[in-house]
Amino acid sequence: MTNNQEKQLTNIENDDTLTNRQGHPITNNQNIRTVGNRGPATLENYDFIGKISHFDREKIPERIVHARGAGAHGYFEAYGTVGDEPASKYTRAKLFQEKGKRTPVFVRFSTVVHGTHSPETVRDPRGFAVKFYTEDGNWDLVGNNLKIFFIRDAMKFPDMIHAFRPDPVTNIQDAKRFFDFCANSPETFHMVTLVYSPWGIPANYRMMQGSGVNTYKWVNSEGKAVLVKYHWEPKQGIKNLTTKEAQEIQAKNFNHATQDLYEAIERGDYPEWELFVQIMEDGPHPELDFDPLDCTKLWPKDQFPWLPVGRLVLNKNPENYFLEVEQAAFGTGVLVDGLDFSDDKMLQGRTFSYSDTQRYRLGANYLQLPINAPKKRVATNQEGGFMRYHNDKGPNQNLHVNYEPSSMGGLKEAEQVGKEYTPMIEGNLVRESIDRTNDFKQAGETYRNFEQWEKDELINNLVNDLSICPKDIQEKMISYAKAADEGYGRRLREGLEAKNKEKHHEEIAEEFHPLGAYNAKKAVEQAIQKGKDTKSY
C-alpha cells in the first residue's frame, strides 16, 4: 500500500468486517461514545442507537396460534398417479401430473396454543404446514397431525382459542376453562378423545402424521370436480408419548423436537412422508351419517381408501431461523389452478383469517420476503405499504400504468385454458348448524381402535384434568363419553368418582391446573419447600 493510498483510506474493510445497516464499517463495537470514559453518553451515538433500536424491534408480533415452530426445506416428488389412475383424471394441477416431478417446498411444524418458547412436550395438536413453490405459483397446504378439528364453524374459533389459552387474569392455562368450552360444544368430543390420548403428545415432528384437516376440491381440465382430503404418513414410523414420558423429557430439554428435526437433517437422515388423498364425488352425500364437509369427522378408509400421490422429503435446514421459520407465512386460500375450495365452513373462515394475520404480523408486503415469494415471475399492480422493497412489475409493463384494464401498456389477464368448475348453489341465507352433526359416533370408533395402553392413558389424563372441574362439566363430559362408547363412559365415571374421593371437590376446584399438569399446585409448594435459603449480597 502506497503512502498516497494510506492517506485516502479512513478504515480498512475486508469481507468479514462488521458494518452497520448503512454499510459503514464498525471500528469500535465495545463502547458507546461518552464524555470521558465514565460518561455521560452523547446523543449522537449513531451506531449504538442504530444497534439498540433495531434490537428493541427484533421481535415481531408472534402468531396468535402456532407460535412455537420448527421448519425445513425439501421437495415434493409426484408419482404422476392417484392410486392406479393418472392424476389428470382428477386434477389439472401441474405438480401432480408427471412421475418424478419435483417441486421445492418449505415445511413448518408447530404447537398451537402456547408462545414462541413454550415446551414441545405440551398436550396440544401439532401444526403441519407445507408451502409448495410450484411453477404456477405457491400452494399452501396448512393442517395438523390429528386429521380433524375441535369445531366445524369458524364463528367459534376465537372463543375456542381464548378458552384453551391462559386465563386473562392469572395468565395460567386452566383445564376448567378448556373443559367448560368443550362441555358446552359437543362437537369437540372426537378431538378431545384424540388430544387426551397419547396422540396429543407426538414424540417429535419427524414421527407424526399430518393432514389437511379440511375438505378441498380437485378440478380436472374438463371442469369436473371431486372432494379431496390430504394425509401425510411418516416413513419414519409414528411415535407418541405418555404424560409421564413427556414430563421426563421436558425436565431435560424443552426444545427436543426442534433439535431432533435439525440434527436428523444435518446427519443426512432426511425425514420423509408419503402423501395420500381420499376422494369423494362432490355433493352432500345423504347416504352417509356425517357431512363430508364437517372437519370434526374422518372419512372412513374402507369407504374412501387412501390413494398415494407423492412423497415429501426434507433435506435442508434453515440458514436463519427468523428469516425462514418465523417469517414463513401460510394461508389456506393459497391454491393453484386445479385445486379449489369446498364449502367447508372452517376452511372458508381460515381462508380469510390466515392471510389476514400474516399481514398483521409481517406487513402488507409479506409475500415479497424470500421465504414466502413464489419461485417464478410476479407482476402485480400493488403499490406501497410497509417494507415494500421490490417493484412487482412486468418487464415490458408501462410503469406509469398500475391499473387494469388499460390500452397503454399495462398488465393483461391470463388466458384460461382449463374449464372452470361452476357448481350450482341454491338455498336460503341462514345461520344454522349442518344437519348431520353426529358428534359422538366417530369418537367411539376412535376409542375402540386404541390399544389398551392408549385407552388407559386417555382415561387417566381425562380424569386428572376433569377432577378439578365443576360437577356439571364432569357430568356433561361423562355423558359424551357414554354416547361414544358405553365402556368409555363407564371408565371415565369410575375414574372421576375414585379421584374425587381422594380430595374434597371444593378444594380441588380452587387449583389452577394447566392441561396435563398433574399436581400443579404441589409444584408451586415444592418450589418453596425445596428452595435453599440464601443470604443477600
N, C-alpha and C positions, 0 to 999 in steps of 0.2 A: 504494500500500500504506500503510495507516494505521500509526501507532506501535504501536497495540494488536496488529495482525496481526504486525508485526515481532517483538514480544516473544514471541508464541506459536510462531513458527517456529524450528526448530533448523537445518534445511538447506533450501535451495531446490532443488526437484526438477522437472525437465522430462521430456518424452517421451524425450529422448536421454541422460538421466542414468544413469550406471553404478551398479548396485546389486550387493549380494551375493545369494545364493540365498534368504536370508530376506526379501529385498525392502528391505533397509536401503540408503539412498543412500551411496555411497563418496565421501568428501571428499578422501582422500589415497591415491592408488594408486601412489605413487612410493617411499614409505618405510615400513619397519616401525617399530613403536614401541620406542624404546630409552631407556636411562638416559644422557642426553646424546647428542649427535649421533654419537659414536663407539661407543656401546654400553656394556654388553651389552644384548641384547634381553630383553624380558619375556615371560612365558608367556602373558599374557592377550591376545596379538596375535590376536584372533578373526578379523578379516578376512584377515590373512595366512595363518593356519592353515587357514581355510576354502578359501582360494585355492590354497595349495600342496598341501593334502591331496587336493583334487579333481584337481589337475594330476597328482599321483602315481598317480592311478587312471584317467587319461584313456584308457589303452589297455586294452581288454577282451581276453581271450584271442583270438588270431587263429584263423581257421579252420584246421583241421588240413590240409585241402586247399582249393584255390580261394581262398587268402588275398588275392591280388592281383586287384583287380577295379575295374570302372567300370560305371556304370549310368545309366539314364534312364527317364523316364515317357513314356507314349504311350497308344495304343489299338489294339485288335484289331477289325477290321471283317469281319464274316461275309459270305460270298456267299449263304448260305442253301441251298447245294447242295454235294454231294460229287461233283465232276466234273459230269455232266449230270443227276444224280439228286437229289431232295430230301434234305437232311441227315437228316430224320426217318426215312428208311429204315434208317439205321444207328445213330443215336444220338438220345436224347431230351434231351441236354444243351442247355439253353436258349440258350446263347451262339451256337450254330451254326444256329439254326432260321430266322431272318429275314434276308433280304437287306438289307445296310446297317446291321445292328445293331452298335453299337459298345460294346465292353467296355473299361474302363480297365485298363491294365497297367503293371507296373514290370519292367524287364529288367536283369539283372546279367550282364555278361561278365567272364571271369576267365581267368587261367592256373591251373595245377593244383598243381605241386609246390612252388614256392618261396614265400618270405614276402611280406609286405604291400608292400614297396617294391623287389621284385626287378624286373629289366628286363622290358619287354613284348616283347622280341625273342627270348626263350628258346625252345628247341625243346621243345614241350610241347603237349598238347591244350589247347583253349580251352573254358571253360565257357560255356554259353548257357542261362540260366535265366529263365523268364518267369512272373511272377505275374499271373494274371487275376483282377480283382476282380469276379466275376460276381454276378448278382442272387441266386444260390443259395449264395453264399459263395465263398471263394477256390479257385482251381485253380492248382497249380504244375506247370509242365512244365520239368523240370530235365534238361538234356542237355549235349552238347558239339558241336564243329564237325566231327567226323570220322565220325559216324554209327555207329561200332562201338566196342568197348572191348577192353582187353587180356585180360581174363579173363571167364569165364562163371559162376563160382561165388563168392558173397560171402565164403566162408570164406578165400579167398586175398587179399582186399583189403588188410588191414593189412600183410601181408608184401610185397605189391606196392609199396605206398606207401613202406614202410621201405627197400626196395631202390632206389627212384627218388630218394628224398630224400638229403640229405647224410649222409655217414658219421658214425656216432655218436661216433667218436673224433676225426677230423680236422675235422668239420663242413664237409667239401667233398664236393659231389656227385661221384660216381665212375662212369664208364662201365663199369668192370669189374663193379661191383655191379649195375648196370642189366642188363647182358647175362648175368650169372650167373643172375639170376632168369628172364630171358626164354628163355635156352638150356634151362633146366630146366622151362619152361612153354610147350610148343609152340603152345598156343592163342593166344599173344601175337603170333605172327609176322605176321598180317594187319595188326594195329595198328602193329607195328614198321615195316612197309613204308610205311605212311602217315605215321607220325610222322617218319621219317628222310628222307622226300621233302620237297619244298618245302611240302607241305600241313601239315607240322609247325610252320611259322612263318607264320601268316597275316599279311598286310601290315598289317591293323588289324582292329578289331572290326566296322566297317561293311561290310567287303568279305569276309566269311566266311560260310559256310553254318552252319546249326545243325541239330540233330537231337535227338529224344527218346531216341535210342540203344536203350532197352529196348522190348520189345513190351508194349503195353497192350491193353485191350478197350474197345470201344464197345458200349453196350446201348441198344436202342430201347424204345419204350413197351410192346411185346408181350413183352419179356423175352428177345429174341433177341440174341445177342452175336456180334461179329466181332473178330478180332485186328487191331490197327492199329499202324502206325509213323508217326511225325511227322517232317517235314522242313521247315526254313526255308531259303528260297532268296533271297539278297540281290538287290534290284533295282539295286543299285549295281555289280553285277558281282562276280567273285571274283578276288582277287589274293593271291599267296603270294610269299615271299621265299626267295632262296638264302641259304646260310650267310654268304657274303661280304657280301651286301647287308644282312643283319641286323646283322652286326658293325659295318658302317659307320654304320648308323642308331643303334645302341646307343652308339657313341662320341660321338654328338651329343645324343641325347635318349633316356633310358630310360623316359620316360612317353609315348612318341609316340602309342600307341593311345588312351590316355585323353584326351590333348589333341585328337586327331583327332575323336573322338566328340563331345566337348564343343563344339569350335569349329564343327563341322558343324551341330549343333542351334542354336547361338547365331546363326548366319548364316541360319537358315531352310532349310538343306539337309537336310531331315528324312530320316534313314535309313528304308528300307522293306524288308520281307521278305514274300514270299508263303508261306503255309502250305500244304503238300501232305500228304496222307496216302496210305499204302499199306494196302490192306485184304485180309484173307485170312479165309476161313472158320475158325472156331475148331476146333481139333483138332491132332493130331500130324503130319498130312500126311506119311505114309510114302513118298509118291511123290517127295518132294524129297530131295536129297542132303545137306541140312542140316536142323537142327531150327529151326523158326521162332521158338522162344524163346531161341535162342543169340545173345547180344548181341555175339559176335565176328563175326557174319555180316551181310551185306547181303541184303535181299530183291531179287532181280533185277528191274529195271524192266520188262523185256519180259514177264515173267510177272505182275508186280504193279505196274501203272502208277501213277505219281504223279498223284493227283487233287487239284485245287485246292479249298480250303475257305474261304480268307480271306486277309487281309493285315494285317501289323503295321507300325505307324508310330510312331516315337519323335520326339516334338515338344517335350519339356520336360526341361531339365536339373535335377538335384537342387539344392535351395537349400542343403543342408548335406550334405557327403559322409558324415560319420559317421552322422547320423540316418537317412539313406535308403540309401546304398550299403552301408556297413559293418554296419548293424543289420538289413538285409534278410535274412530267413530263409526258406529254401525247403525243401520236402520232397516226395519222390516219392509220399508217401501222401496228399497234399492233392488230393483228387479231388471233383468234384461229381456229382450224380445224372446218369446217362447215360454216365459214364466209369468204368472199373473196372481192376483189376489183372489181369495174366496170371500164369501160374505161373513166369515168368522168375526164375531163382534170384538173379540180381544185383539185379533190381528188388525182390524181397522183402527182400533184405538191406539195400538202400539205404533202403527204406521205414522200417525201424527206425532206421538209423544217422543219417539226415539230421535228423530231428526231435530225436533224442537229442542230437546235437552242438549244435543251437540252444539246447536247454535248458541245456547246459553253458556255452555262450558267453554267453547273454543272460539266462538265468534262466527259471524256470517260467512266468512271465507275459510271455514274449517276444511273444505274439500280441496283447497289449494295446498294443504300440508302434504308432504310426500307420502306419508303412510296412508292417507285417505284418497289421494289423487288417483284416478284411473291411469293405467299404463297405455294410454292411447291419446290421440289428439282430442283437445277440448276447445270448443268455440262457443261462447255464450254472449249474451248482451247484458250480463250483470255488471254492475258498477259499484264502486265504493265499499263501505263497510270497514270495520276494524281489521287491521293486519292484512289488507289486500296487498300482495306483492307481485302478482303476475297478471298480465293483461290477457284474458281468455278470448283472444280474437283469432279469426281465420287468417291464413297467410295472404289471401287476396282481398280481405274484407276492407271496405272503405271505413277507416277509423272514425269518420265523422258520423257514421250511421250505427247507432247502438239500439236499434229497434227493428221490428219485423211486423208486417211486410214492408218491403222497400224496393224501388227500381233503381237505386243509386249505389249498388254495390254492397248491400247488406247481406247478412246470412240468410240462407234459404232452408225451408223444411226438407227433411229427408224423404225419399220415395219409399213408401211402404210396399214390401213385396208379399210377405205373409198375410193371409187373410185374418182380419181382426175377429176375435170371439165376441159375439154380441148376444148374451143370454137375455131371455125375456124376463122382466121383473114386474111383478104386479102385486099390489096389496095396499092396505091402509097404513099410514104412518102411525105407529103405536110405540108405547114404552112398555114392553112386556117381555117376560122370560120366554125361552123356547118351550115347546110343548113337551118334549121327551126329556125331562130332567134326569130321572133315574139315577139319583145321586149315590146309591149305596151298592148296587149290584156288582160293579167292577171292583169296588173296594173289597168286597167279599172274595171275589175271584183272586185278586192280588194277595190277600191274606192267605188263602188256601194254597197258593202257589209258593209261598215262602217255605224254606226249610225250617225245621223245628227250632233251631237256634235263632233264626231270624224272627220267628213268632215270639219266642221268649224275650228277645231283646226289645221288640216293638212294645209288648205289654209292659215290660219293666220301665221303659222310657216314658210311656204314656202315664203310667201310674205315678211315677215320681213327679212329673210336672203337673198333672191334673190334681194331685193331692193338695196343692196349695190353693186350688180354685174353689170358688163358692159352690155349694151343693147343687144349685140349679144348673151350673155349667157342667159339673160332673155327670149329672143325670142325662143331660142332652147328649153328651159325647158317648155315654154308655148306650143310649137308645140308638145312636147312629151305628155303633159297632154291632149291636144286636141285629139291626136291619141288614147289615152287610153279611154277617155270619153269626149264627147262634153261639158257637164256641168263642168267637172273638168277643162278643158282648159279655158272655158269662165270665171269661177270664179277666176282662177289664173290671167288671163289678167286684169280683172276688179280690182282685189285687188292690183296688181302692178301699174296700172295706178293711182289709188287713192293714193297709198303710195308715188309714185314719185312726185305727186303734192305737197305733204307736205314739201318737201325739194329738192333743186336743185340736180340733179343726180350727177354732178361732185363733189359736196361737200360730198355726201353720199359715193361715191366710194373711198374716201380717208380714211374712217374709217376702223380700224381693228375690226373684228366682229367674235368672236368665235361662233360656231353653237348654235343657240337658245339664244344667249346672247343679248336680246333686250336692246337698249340704252347703249351699251357697252361704247361708248365714254362719255356719260353723267356720268357713274360711275367713270371714271377717273377724270372728272372735279369736281364731288361731293366730292371726297376724299380731294381735295384741298380746296374747299369751306367750307366743314363741319369740316375739321380738326381744332383743337384748338391750337392756338399759345402757345408755351411753352418756358420758359427760359432755357438756357443751365445750366448744373450743372457740 
